[in-house]
Amino acid sequence: VECVLLVDKKGRHTACLSSQVGCAQGCTFCRTGTMGLFRNLSAEEIIEQYIHLLSASKQPITHIVYMGMGEPLANIAPVTRSIRYFHNPNTFNISLRRITVSTCGVVPGILKLTEQKLPVKLAVSLVSADNRLRDRIMPVNQTWDIMTLKKALLHYQRLGGKRFTIEYCMLGNTNTDEISAKKLASYVRDLDVIVNLIPWNPAEELPYQTPTEEEIDHFTLLLDRLHVNYTRRRSRGREINGACGQLAVPINKGLDLDYESMVDEDDE
């Protein structure tokens, strides 16, 4: 089981936690997806990761992101139990605003999270707003396509009133052209959302390439013209293969990393 400690320039410490051993979702740009799913983690095993990172940290860990190995919303009962434990005033008393749950678009999990009224932050990996392309890149789209996903996100937003993020992994010569930008802009137009642009991190044996700086600049210029609310994130953990999409055995040679955390500016 893998976890990573992220430290940003402001000194905020973030625990990046895994929810499963491996992953069943099979996203083709993600190294963890090549492993398959071995098993779900229990709430206790998720909590133990945080405690392990806490022992390695020189400062309190104030933020948690469920962005390690696995799909959190495919293991939702242990994940929500661990969230409630972290939030409990008698344990770690971490604000729900400082907890982010990522998903590749498991719609029943989003609906369940909405029903439980846990106002954590939600980060949705989209990668493409084109169904045919997303079908190839993310098999989950063959079960819950982008419009089914959007319907669930609108429901989440109506009931919870929370802004969420769309994680857009930029794949070189794949989803950074003008058509991709226009489809992304159309998809997010009626959502209260921030798009996080994340250049793909190189991973062995995966059929993609990192976009060039020129590609990234051109894509962001297109999004500017289309009035898309976005931010560009730099990679964290790349040196130890602990960056987004790279977590897979055997890796992680260290924990105390000097990278910006995956948290927003308005969660203090």
C-alpha positions in Angstrom: 0.0 0.0 0.0 1.4 3.4 -1.0 1.0 6.8 0.4 2.8 10.1 -0.2 3.5 13.2 1.9 3.2 16.4 -0.1 4.5 19.7 1.2 3.7 23.0 -0.6 5.6 26.3 -0.6 3.4 27.6 2.2 4.4 24.7 4.4 1.1 22.9 4.3 1.4 19.2 4.7 -0.9 17.0 2.7 -1.4 13.2 3.0 -2.0 11.5 -0.3 -3.8 8.2 0.6 -4.6 5.0 -1.2 -8.0 3.4 -1.0 -7.3 0.1 -2.7 -4.4 -2.2 -3.5 -4.2 -1.8 -7.2 -7.2 -0.6 -9.2 -9.9 -2.2 -11.4 -10.7 0.8 -13.5 -8.1 0.3 -16.1 -7.4 3.9 -17.1 -4.9 3.6 -19.9 -2.8 6.6 -18.9 -2.4 5.4 -15.3 0.3 3.0 -14.2 -1.7 1.8 -11.3 -4.4 0.8 -13.7 -2.0 -1.8 -15.2 -1.9 -3.7 -11.9 -5.6 -4.7 -11.7 -7.4 -4.8 -8.3 -6.0 -7.0 -5.6 -8.3 -5.9 -2.8 -10.1 -3.0 -1.1 -8.5 -1.4 1.9 -10.3 -1.2 5.2 -11.0 2.0 7.0 -8.3 1.1 9.5 -5.7 0.5 6.8 -6.5 3.9 5.2 -6.2 5.6 8.6 -2.9 3.8 9.2 -1.4 5.4 6.1 -2.1 8.8 7.6 -0.6 7.8 11.0 2.5 6.5 9.1 2.9 9.8 7.3 2.3 11.7 10.4 5.2 9.9 12.1 7.5 10.8 9.1 6.4 14.5 9.1 8.1 17.3 11.0 4.8 19.3 10.9 1.1 18.5 11.4 -0.6 17.1 8.4 -3.5 19.4 7.8 -4.9 18.2 4.4 -5.9 14.8 3.0 -6.4 13.8 -0.6 -7.7 10.4 -1.6 -5.5 10.3 -4.8 -3.2 7.4 -4.2 -3.8 3.9 -5.5 -7.3 2.8 -6.3 -10.7 4.3 -7.0 -12.1 5.7 -3.7 -15.7 5.7 -4.7 -15.4 2.0 -5.6 -14.6 1.4 -2.0 -16.9 4.0 -0.6 -17.9 2.5 2.8 -14.3 2.3 4.2 -13.4 5.6 2.6 -16.4 7.4 4.2 -15.7 5.8 7.6 -12.1 7.0 7.4 -13.2 10.5 6.5 -15.5 10.6 9.5 -12.7 9.4 11.7 -10.3 12.0 10.4 -13.0 14.7 10.9 -13.9 13.6 14.5 -12.9 16.2 17.0 -11.8 13.4 19.3 -9.3 12.1 16.8 -7.6 14.4 14.2 -10.3 17.1 13.8 -9.5 17.7 10.2 -12.0 20.0 8.5 -14.0 18.4 5.7 -13.0 21.4 3.5 -9.5 20.1 3.8 -10.3 16.6 2.5 -10.5 15.8 -1.2 -11.8 12.6 -2.7 -10.9 11.8 -6.3 -12.8 9.7 -8.8 -12.6 8.6 -12.4 -16.4 8.9 -12.6 -18.0 6.1 -10.6 -21.5 7.6 -10.7 -23.1 5.4 -7.9 -20.3 6.5 -5.6 -20.9 10.2 -6.4 -24.6 9.7 -5.6 -23.8 7.9 -2.4 -21.4 10.6 -1.3 -24.2 13.1 -2.1 -26.7 11.2 0.0 -24.4 11.0 3.0 -24.0 14.8 3.0 -20.3 14.7 3.5 -19.2 18.1 2.2 -15.7 17.0 1.2 -14.1 18.3 -2.0 -14.6 16.2 -5.1 -12.0 15.9 -7.8 -13.3 14.2 -11.0 -10.8 12.9 -13.6 -12.3 13.7 -17.0 -9.4 13.6 -19.5 -11.7 14.1 -22.4 -15.2 15.5 -23.0 -15.6 13.4 -26.1 -17.3 10.0 -25.4 -15.5 8.1 -28.1 -12.1 9.2 -27.0 -12.9 8.8 -23.3 -14.2 5.3 -24.0 -10.7 4.4 -25.2 -8.7 6.1 -22.5 -11.0 5.4 -19.5 -13.1 2.2 -19.6 -15.3 3.6 -16.8 -16.9 5.8 -19.5 -18.4 2.7 -21.2 -20.5 2.2 -18.0 -21.2 5.8 -17.1 -20.6 8.1 -20.0 -19.8 11.8 -19.7 -23.5 13.0 -19.7 -24.5 10.4 -17.1 -21.5 11.6 -15.1 -22.5 15.3 -15.6 -26.0 14.6 -14.4 -24.6 13.1 -11.2 -22.3 16.1 -10.7 -25.1 18.6 -11.2 -27.1 16.6 -8.5 -24.0 16.7 -6.2 -23.7 20.4 -6.7 -27.4 21.2 -6.3 -27.6 19.3 -3.0 -24.2 20.1 -1.6 -23.6 23.5 -3.1 -19.9 22.7 -3.4 -17.6 23.7 -6.2 -15.6 20.7 -7.4 -12.6 20.3 -9.7 -12.3 18.6 -13.1 -8.9 16.9 -13.3 -7.8 17.1 -17.0 -4.7 15.0 -17.6 -3.1 16.5 -20.8 -1.9 13.7 -23.1 0.5 14.8 -25.9 -1.2 14.8 -29.3 -4.3 13.3 -27.9 -6.6 15.7 -26.0 -4.9 19.1 -26.3 -6.2 20.2 -29.7 -8.9 22.9 -30.5 -11.7 20.4 -30.7 -10.9 19.0 -27.3 -10.8 22.5 -25.8 -14.2 23.4 -27.3 -15.8 20.1 -26.0 -14.3 20.7 -22.6 -15.6 24.3 -22.5 -19.1 23.1 -23.5 -19.1 20.4 -20.9 -18.2 22.6 -17.9 -20.2 25.6 -19.0 -23.1 25.1 -16.6 -21.0 23.6 -13.8 -19.5 25.5 -10.9 -16.1 24.0 -11.4 -12.4 24.6 -11.7 -10.5 22.6 -14.3 -7.1 21.4 -13.1 -4.7 21.0 -16.1 -2.2 18.3 -15.3 0.5 17.4 -17.9 0.8 13.6 -18.1 3.6 12.1 -16.0 5.8 9.6 -18.0 5.3 6.0 -16.9 6.9 3.0 -18.4 5.0 0.8 -20.9 2.1 3.3 -21.3 1.2 4.5 -24.8 1.3 8.2 -24.2 3.7 11.1 -24.2 4.0 14.2 -22.1 2.7 17.3 -24.0 5.2 19.9 -25.1 5.3 23.3 -23.5 4.1 24.7 -26.8 1.1 22.3 -26.7 0.2 23.2 -23.2 0.5 27.0 -23.9 -1.7 26.6 -27.0 -4.3 24.6 -25.1 -4.5 27.2 -22.2 -4.8 30.0 -24.8 -7.8 28.2 -26.3 -9.3 27.8 -22.9 -8.8 31.5 -22.1 -10.6 32.4 -25.3 -13.4 30.0 -24.4 -13.7 31.5 -20.8 -12.9 28.3 -19.0 -12.0 28.6 -15.3 -8.8 26.6 -15.0 -5.5 26.3 -13.2 -2.4 24.5 -14.3 -0.7 22.2 -11.7 2.9 21.2 -11.8 3.8 17.6 -11.1 4.5 16.4 -7.6 6.4 13.2 -6.8 7.7 12.6 -10.3 11.2 11.9 -9.1 10.1 8.9 -7.0 7.3 7.8 -9.4 4.8 9.1 -6.8 3.2 11.6 -9.1 -0.3 11.4 -10.5 -0.8 8.1 -12.4 2.6 6.7 -11.5 1.8 4.8 -8.2 2.6 1.2 -8.7 4.8 -1.3 -7.1 7.8 -1.1 -6.7 8.2 2.6 -6.0 8.3 5.3 -3.4 11.8 5.7 -2.1 11.0 8.5 0.3 8.1 10.3 1.9 9.0 13.8 3.0 8.8 15.6 -0.3 9.1 19.3 -1.1 6.2 19.6 -3.6 3.2 21.8 -3.8 0.1 20.2 -2.3 -3.1 19.3 -4.1 -5.2 21.7 -2.1 -6.9 25.0 -3.0 -6.2 28.4 -1.8 -9.6 28.9 -0.2 -9.6 26.0 2.3 -7.9 27.7 5.2 
